[in-house]
């Protein structure tokens, strides 16, 4: 059963859930509970190393690494990104479309490449994020500030509310998938091989790249993927317009959409989380993930793609939007009268 969201006004998690209208924002959305953070020094040291290694990887790209190594890293960045966006997020966390087993296997491989936990764990945290958005039960509560929402939540112990309420998140649909069960069971073996050994070995074997260049450039690739994902939790929850629901934190952020392959249209996504496009128009230029899913649908690997009707969107914008939504099209009340007068209309119906 899909988790309900009656406790917080963030739209709907799945298409079977009732829509929640945010007429009153609970006090906890304004100010998180004061608490002393219990730092996890192992994670702090690891992420400092990763970012220093990424900077060194950038340096090597300009001073010694092959151009093929750069293109290889960018190709893996796209693949790993799809493992998060098209896989863990849109397919498994929200069930916004369905996929046949070859596509599920491919996305699980891509997800392992991204190294952001097994799909089951990633989807659990994300369902928590939507169910209890901007509360202490939200793993990366943006009300605690940009840094906490970006990476700080990974550098300290989870809030007790995250642990307590996380026990009630239904993950049975994920454990029913044998591919996800296999990934979860063997993750500590699969992840190093897919995310580090393979990306480092391929440049060394195919074009005689040095180990140092191949390894450090791959660290840059991995760290870039991490930060692109984290920006959805931080920047897209703080900066931007709210054309669909002004009562919630998530915002429309085009920069994040470009970096995160279409995940930055966040005000829309938190209003209608079950739309496979995670945006109204699904423009391919700022939503590569939607293009990927549409392509997979054309070749028969993705099906039951769920999206929101224009009429439902229009009603929601008029009811809760902040007024920044663009024109709906012909006949919109804000459409310029001169534009209407000078428009060319062909093939008119005979009177």
N, C-alpha and C positions, 0 to 999 in steps of 0.2 A: 504494500500500500504506500502510495506517495505521502511523504510527510506534509502535514498541513502547516499553514503559516499564520494561524489566527492570532499569534502573539505579537506580530510586528507588521507594519504596513509596507510590505515590499512587493506587492503584486501577487503573482501566483508562481508556484514552483513547477508544476506540471499542468498539462492541459485539462486534467480532470479535477483540479482544485478550484475552489470558488475564489473569485477576485476579491481582494481586500481593498476597500477605499480608505485612504489615509485622511481621516477627518480630525484625528487627534494624535499627536506624536507623544508617546510615553516619555516621562521624565528621564528615563535611563538612556534615551537616545541623545540627550543633550550633554550629559556629563557622566563619564564612566566612573565606576567605583574606584576610590583611592586605594592603592595597594602597592606594597613594596615588591618590585620585580626580583624574582630569583633567577639570576643569570646562569646560562648554560655555557661555561667557558669553552667546552669542546667545540660547540657550534660557532662561538665567536672566533676562535682561532682558525677554524676551518674556513669560514667565510672571508676572513682577512687574507688568508693564504690564496683563496680562489681569486679574489679581486686583484691582489698583487700579481698573481700569475697571469691573469687576463691582461693586465697592463703590459706585462713583459711580452705576452703573446702578440699584442698590437705592435709593440716595438719590433719584434722579429718579422712581422709581416712587411714592415717597411725597410728592413735592413738585411734580411737573408733568406726568408722563406720563399718558396716558389709561388708563383701566381696561381698554380693549380691547387696549392694547399689552401689558399684563400677561398677559391671557388668551392673546394670540397667542404670547407668549414661553413660557408653560407648555404650550401645545399643541405648539410646536416642540420643547420639552424632551422630551415624551413620544415624539414622532416620532423625534427623534435617538437617544433611549434605545433604542427598538426596533431602530434600525439597528445598534446594538451588541449588545443582548441577544438578540433574535430572529434577527438577521442574522449579523453577524461571529462571534458567540460560538456560539450553539446550532445554527444552520444550517450555517455554513461551517467553523468551527474544529473542531467535534465531530461534525458530520454526524448529529445526533441526530434529524433529520427531513428530509424532502425537500420541495421547493417547485417549483411550476410557474413558468414564466418571468414572468408578470405579478407574482407575489409576490416573486420574486427581484429584479426591476427596482425594485419599490417599496422593498424593504429596502436595495438598493444606493443608492437616492436618499436614504433616511433615514440610511444610514451616512455618506454624503457630507456631509449636514447636520451630523452629529455631529463631523466633522473630527477623527478620531483615526487618521489614515492610511487608505490604501486597504484594502479587505477582505483582500487577499492578504497585506499586511504585518502587519495586526493579527492575523490568524489564525496567521501564522508565529510571532510572538512568543508567542501564547497556547499554541500547541502546544509550544513550547519550555518555557513555564512549567509545563505538566503533565508533560512528559517528564522534566524535570530540576528539579522543584519543590524550592525551598529549598536549592539548590546554587548555585555560582558561574555555572553555565550558565543559571540562571533569570534572565531580564531584570530582574525586580523582586523579587529574593530578600528575603523578609521577615525572614530571619535578620540582615540588616544594619540592622534597625530600622524603626520606623513611617514616619519621614520618607523614607527611601530607597525603601521599598516603595510609598509614596504618590506622590511626585513626584520624589524625588532621583535615581531611575534615569534620568530624562529630562534631568537637569541635568549629567550627566557622560558620559564616553565609556563605551561598553559594555565589560564585562569580556571579555578575550580568549576565555574559554570560551564566551561567548554567540555570538561570531562564528564560532569554530571549529566548535562542535557544531550551530550553526544551519544550516550548509551541508548537513547530513545530513537535515534535515527535508523530507519529501516534500510538495510543494505542487502536484503535477501535477493533482490533482482540482480545485483552484481555478483554475489556468490553463486548464483544459479548458472553463470556463464563459465564453462570449463576453461576457456582461454584466460579469463581473469583469475580464476583459481590457480591455474598453473603459474601465471606471472607472480601472484602473491606468494605462493609457496617457495618459488625458486628465485625470488627477487635479488637476494644478496649474491647470487651467482651470475644471474643474467645481466644485472645492471653494470657491474664493472666491465664485463665483456663487450656489451653493446655500446655503452656510453664512453668508454675510455680505451680499451684494447683495440677494438675494431677501427675507431676513427684515427687512432695513432698509427696502426699497422698499415692501413691502405696507402697513405702517402709514401711511407718508407719503402713499400714493396713496388708500387706502380711507377713512381717517378723519383725514387732515390732520395727522398726528403730525409733530413737528419731527425733523429729521435727527439732532440730538444725542440726543433721547430714544430714538428708534428704534434708533440704533446702539449706544448704551451699554446699553440694556436687553437687546439681543441679545448683547452681550458677557457680561452677567450670565447669560443663558440658556446660552451656550456654556461658560462657566466652571463653572456648576453641573453640567452634563453631565459635564465632565471629572472633577470631584471625586467625583461619584457613582460613576463607573467606578473611579477610583483607590482609593476606600474598599474596594472588593472585594479589591484587592491588598494593602491595608494592614490596616484594622480587621478585616476578615473572616479575616485570617490570624493575628490576634493575640488578639482578644477573643471569647469565647463558649464554648459547650459542644462536645463531640466525641462525640455519641451513636453515630456509625457507625464511626469509626476514631480511637482515641486516640493512635495512633502518628504522626499527621501534624499539621502546623500549622493548616491551614484549619479554621474553626470555624463554628458556626451563629450568625448575627448578624441579629436581626430588624430592627434599625435600618437596617442596610445594605440588607436586602431591600426595605424600604419605599422608600428613596431610589433604589435601583438596579433597581427593577421586578422583584424576585424573584431577584436574583443573590447574596443574602447567605447563603443556606443552603449554606455553602461546604464544610462537612465532608462533607455528603452529595454535593455536586457533585464533589469530588476523589476520593470513594470510587466513585461511579458517574457519570463525566463524560458518558456517552452518553445519559442520561435527558433528554428534551427539556424536562422541568419543572425540572430542576436542583434538585429538592427531592422529598421523599417524597410529600407530599400535594398539592402544587400548588395550595394555597389561593389563590384569586383576590385576596383582600384584601391579601396580601403577595407576590403573584406575578402582576402584570399581564401579564407576557410570556407566561406559560402560558395565560392567558385569550385573548390575542391569537392564539397559535398554534392553540388549540382552535377559535376562531372561524374562522380561515382553513381549518382542516380541514373544518369544517361546510359551508363554501361551495366546497370542492373545490380550494383553492389549496395547502394543505399536506397531505402524506400520509406514510405510513410513519413515524408518530410512535413513537419507541422509549421504553420505560419499563421499570422494574425490578419484578419480581414481589414481592409481600408476603413470600413465603416466603424469597426470596433476601435481602431486606433483614433479615428476622428472624434468619437465620443469621449474617449479617455483624455485626449488632448484638451478638448473644450472644458472638461470637468476639473482636471487636476494639473494641466500644463502651466508653465511659467510664462507663456506668450511668445516664446522664441521659435516655435515651430514654423517651418517654411510654408509657403502657399500649398494648399492641397491640390490645386490645379484649376481647371476652368470652373468659374462660378464661386470661387472662394470669396468670402465677404471682404477680404483685404486685397483682392485683386484690383490692380489699377484700372480705372475706367477708360483711360486712353488705350490701354492694351486691349481691352474688350472691343473698343470701337474700331481699332485698326487691324484686328486679327483677320487672317485669311481663312475662310471656311469654304472648303470645296465639297463637291458631291452632296449638295443639299437635297433633302427629301422634297419631292414635288409637292406643291401645295394642294 
